[in-house]
């Protein structure tokens, strides 16, 4: 029967360090396994590690947040610069995709969802929805342009047309333009507010999980 010794059951080399993780403790387990040839005693050693937050702040969290901030810039650009807005939106989407793929290649392959995956998914959703917002504004602008041309051609050879109908047409066009600008007005407020709320909730949840882990059973802490 195997058993862990009471005095210094595990000894570590203090010169060994991990670049992305730190060892916070370990658990000592004793168990018996039954096989066809009999029952055997064995020992288990579980290492408890945590990630270095500094590395991921500089390599993942801050760059992803900056990409999200860049995706909001077209909300303040003129709707006439539709090509610049779409180009900037596509660039931010590709940047987030590259960042996520690079990170997944460096991290170990696991089946469950991590907190880092949740953060990157939300950032990618923000960038993708901002691109959808550009497309929506461009679609409404296209409709406004078509209606303006149709209204101009209908009154082109009819100078004695009733002025009331012309005023109504102008009012409808102005209303559509105002609706289009209203999309940008809401986007300037909803996107930053939702991202700020997510960051606050994300930090609080991670803090709660960290506190729970600190109170978990650990045989020895370095």
C-alpha positions in Angstrom: 0.0 0.0 0.0 1.5 3.3 -1.1 1.1 6.4 1.1 2.5 9.9 0.9 5.0 10.8 3.6 4.0 13.4 6.1 7.2 15.5 6.0 7.7 17.3 2.7 5.8 14.8 0.5 6.7 16.8 -2.6 9.7 18.9 -3.2 10.0 21.6 -5.9 13.0 23.1 -7.6 12.7 26.9 -6.9 14.6 27.8 -10.1 11.9 26.3 -12.4 9.3 28.8 -13.6 6.6 28.7 -16.2 6.3 31.7 -18.6 2.5 31.8 -18.7 1.5 30.1 -15.5 2.3 30.1 -11.8 2.0 27.2 -9.4 -0.2 28.0 -6.5 -0.4 24.6 -4.9 -1.1 20.9 -5.2 -3.4 18.1 -3.9 -2.2 14.8 -2.7 -4.5 11.8 -3.4 -4.3 8.1 -2.5 -6.5 5.6 -4.3 -6.9 1.9 -5.1 -7.7 0.6 -8.6 -9.1 -2.8 -9.3 -8.1 -4.6 -12.5 -8.5 -8.2 -13.8 -5.2 -9.1 -12.2 -6.1 -7.7 -8.8 -6.3 -4.5 -6.7 -3.4 -2.0 -6.8 -2.6 1.0 -4.7 -1.4 4.2 -6.4 -0.7 7.8 -5.6 -2.0 10.9 -7.4 -0.6 14.4 -7.5 -2.7 17.2 -8.8 -1.1 20.5 -9.6 -3.1 23.7 -9.2 -1.9 26.5 -11.5 -3.2 29.9 -12.6 -2.4 32.1 -15.6 -0.2 35.1 -15.4 -2.7 37.9 -16.1 0.0 40.4 -17.2 0.8 38.3 -20.2 -2.8 38.0 -21.4 -3.5 41.7 -20.6 -0.8 42.9 -23.0 -1.3 40.2 -25.7 -5.1 39.6 -25.7 -7.3 41.8 -23.5 -6.0 45.2 -24.4 -5.5 44.5 -28.2 -9.0 43.1 -28.5 -10.5 46.1 -26.7 -8.6 48.5 -28.9 -10.0 46.7 -32.0 -13.5 47.1 -30.7 -12.9 50.8 -30.1 -11.6 51.2 -33.6 -14.8 49.5 -34.9 -16.8 52.3 -33.3 -15.0 55.1 -35.3 -17.3 54.8 -38.4 -20.3 55.8 -36.2 -19.0 59.3 -36.2 -18.0 59.4 -39.9 -20.1 60.9 -42.6 -22.6 58.5 -44.2 -21.3 59.7 -47.5 -18.0 57.9 -46.8 -19.6 54.5 -47.0 -16.6 52.8 -48.6 -14.3 54.0 -45.7 -16.8 52.8 -43.2 -17.2 49.3 -44.7 -13.4 49.0 -45.3 -12.7 49.8 -41.6 -15.4 47.4 -40.5 -14.0 44.5 -42.6 -10.5 45.3 -41.3 -11.5 45.1 -37.7 -13.4 41.8 -38.3 -10.3 40.2 -40.0 -8.1 41.5 -37.2 -10.3 39.9 -34.5 -10.3 36.7 -36.5 -6.5 36.6 -36.7 -6.1 37.4 -33.0 -8.5 34.6 -32.0 -6.8 32.1 -34.3 -3.3 33.0 -33.1 -4.4 32.6 -29.5 -6.0 29.3 -30.1 -2.9 28.0 -31.7 -0.8 28.9 -28.7 -3.2 27.6 -26.0 -3.8 23.9 -25.3 -6.8 22.2 -26.9 -9.7 21.8 -24.4 -13.3 20.9 -24.8 -14.9 23.3 -22.4 -15.4 27.1 -22.8 -12.9 29.4 -21.0 -13.3 32.9 -19.7 -10.9 34.1 -22.4 -13.1 32.5 -25.1 -16.1 34.4 -23.7 -14.3 37.7 -23.8 -13.0 37.2 -27.4 -16.5 36.1 -28.6 -18.1 39.2 -27.2 -15.4 41.4 -28.8 -15.9 39.7 -32.1 -19.7 40.1 -31.8 -19.2 43.8 -31.2 -17.1 44.2 -34.3 -19.4 42.1 -36.4 -22.5 44.0 -35.3 -20.8 47.3 -36.0 -20.3 46.0 -39.6 -24.0 45.1 -39.8 -24.8 48.7 -38.6 -22.7 50.1 -41.5 -24.6 48.0 -44.0 -28.0 49.0 -42.5 -27.1 52.7 -42.8 -25.9 52.2 -46.4 -29.1 50.3 -47.3 -31.3 53.2 -46.0 -29.1 55.8 -47.8 -29.5 53.8 -51.0 -33.3 53.9 -50.5 -33.2 57.6 -49.9 -31.2 58.2 -53.1 -33.6 56.1 -55.2 -36.7 58.0 -53.8 -35.0 61.3 -54.4 -34.3 60.4 -58.0 -37.8 59.1 -58.5 -39.3 62.2 -57.1 -37.1 64.4 -59.3 -38.1 62.6 -62.5 -41.8 62.7 -61.6 -41.8 66.5 -61.3 -39.2 67.2 -64.0 -41.6 68.2 -66.7 -44.5 69.3 -64.5 -43.7 72.7 -63.1 -47.3 73.4 -62.3 -47.6 70.4 -60.0 -49.4 70.9 -56.7 -46.8 72.3 -54.2 -48.4 70.4 -51.4 -47.5 67.1 -52.8 -44.0 68.2 -53.4 -43.7 69.4 -49.8 -45.0 66.0 -48.6 -42.4 64.2 -50.7 -39.7 66.4 -49.2 -40.9 65.7 -45.7 -40.9 62.0 -46.3 -37.3 62.2 -47.6 -36.2 64.2 -44.6 -37.9 61.8 -42.3 -36.0 58.8 -43.9 -32.7 60.7 -43.6 -33.4 61.5 -40.0 -34.1 57.8 -39.4 -30.8 56.9 -40.9 -28.9 59.3 -38.8 -30.9 58.0 -35.8 -29.3 54.6 -36.3 -25.8 56.1 -35.9 -27.0 58.1 -32.9 -28.2 55.0 -31.1 -25.1 53.0 -32.1 -22.8 55.7 -30.6 -24.4 55.1 -27.2 -25.5 51.4 -27.2 -22.2 49.9 -28.4 -20.0 51.6 -25.8 -22.5 51.1 -23.0 -23.0 47.4 -23.7 -19.2 46.8 -23.9 -18.6 48.7 -20.6 -21.3 46.7 -18.9 -19.9 43.5 -20.2 -16.4 44.4 -18.9 -17.7 45.2 -15.5 -19.7 42.0 -15.2 -16.7 40.0 -16.6 -14.3 41.4 -14.1 -16.7 40.8 -11.2 -17.4 37.2 -12.2 -13.6 36.5 -12.6 -13.0 38.0 -9.2 -15.7 35.8 -7.6 -14.3 32.7 -9.3 -10.8 33.6 -8.0 -12.1 34.1 -4.5 -13.8 30.7 -4.7 -10.6 29.0 -5.9 -8.6 30.6 -3.1 -11.0 29.0 -0.5 -10.8 25.6 -2.2 -9.0 22.8 -0.5 -5.3 23.0 -1.3 -2.8 20.8 0.6 0.1 23.1 0.1 0.5 26.7 -1.2 3.8 28.0 -2.5 
